Amino acid sequence: MRSPVGLYSSSNSAPGTVTDFLDLLNPQPGHRVLEIGTGTGWTAALLSHLVGAQYVTSMEIDGALAALAEKNLRDAGVHPYVVVGDGATGCPERAPFDRVHVTCGVHTVPYAWVEQTRPGGVIVLPYDPGFVAGHAVRLTIRPDGTAAGRFDGFAEYMMMRSQRIVACAEQGPSHETRTRVDPRMITQAPPGAALAMSALTGLHIGSHQETDRLLTWVSDPGVPARWALIIYVPDADDHEVHQVGDRPLWDEVVNAYLQWMAWGEPDRDRFGMTVTPNGQRIWLDAPQRPIG
Ligand SMILES: C[S@@+](CC[C@H](N)C(=O)[O-])C[C@H]1O[C@@H](n2cnc3c(N)ncnc32)[C@H](O)[C@@H]1O
């Protein structure tokens, strides 16, 4: 669905991704499930089939979409509880949940989801830190009220409304250098490297292919006057780097990649995430080994 300002706001998810996420969620009959992002209602219908419609709560921020989903669900003969609202707050009046299935991308996990899930319960979500790729993660709620789990495969979803990543770069004095590093090594990095680089630097990255050159930019979320642009030209020995602001963002990204290499190039599934009331952190191999 296209919003009045021209941004796409909802889509049906790719069937393969939906089934991968349902496998990860592992819902059982009678589990109380909260879905974030009703969209067409398709996932809510599948969840209703798996656990029983009376146990499914599905939240959608867009009232028009929620109404459409309710019609689709009625036509399919299932009646889960669809609620219009910001999924970031969860749905305390229907808690506690055994499973939370998030079907929009997030870079920051709202603690409300952890609070509203039983100990031993599971949250699955597409984690998208704005750096090369999105990653599915499965978090289990621990008795101390925190949640932890490992990354498990690729997941690219539309971002949650309040967490959309908007590229914003302010002009400023630019410092020009050159790099011998091929920027494609960073923008096409394996998922483990992408996770490491985003956790170590907290930066965002994007790229755009033009006819005869590849533009890569790195930005510091929340500080529009800090960014870097790297211009790759095929067959060149080195490439232009324009850095604006007081942090050498490109160098930081390259150093993070080298750190990932020094760790022995761990794959995505060796990384995990812990969510506490005070925030979230990414770790390598075990929660006791946080990075970044
Ligand atoms: C990829 S679609 C979900 C697809 C859906 N699960 C299905 O089966 O068709 C993402 C949905 O999340 C919704 N959304 C975005 N931000 C949200 C928020 N803060 N709370 C609830 N829903 C949100 C969007 O409006 C969109 O419908």
The ligand as a Gaussian input file, in Angstrom:
#p B3LYP/6-31G(d) Opt

LIG

0 1
 C        5.585000      -6.487000       5.841000
 S        4.045000      -5.893000       6.400000
 C        3.396000      -7.254000       7.334000
 C        2.808000      -8.354000       6.538000
 C        1.751000      -9.121000       7.275000
 N        2.223000      -9.772000       8.476000
 C        1.033000     -10.117000       6.361000
 O        0.929000     -11.273000       6.688000
 O        0.577000      -9.663000       5.322000
 C        4.474000      -4.790000       7.726000
 C        3.261000      -4.189000       8.404000
 O        3.664000      -3.587000       9.619000
 C        2.821000      -2.455000       9.833000
 N        3.446000      -1.595000      10.832000
 C        4.473000      -0.728000      10.671000
 N        4.753000      -0.122000      11.833000
 C        3.900000      -0.630000      12.750000
 C        3.696000      -0.385000      14.127000
 N        4.429000       0.508000      14.808000
 N        2.728000      -1.064000      14.766000
 C        1.945000      -1.967000      14.101000
 N        2.089000      -2.220000      12.786000
 C        3.059000      -1.567000      12.120000
 C        2.707000      -1.853000       8.448000
 O        1.621000      -0.956000       8.325000
 C        2.592000      -3.109000       7.586000
 O        1.236000      -3.455000       7.368000

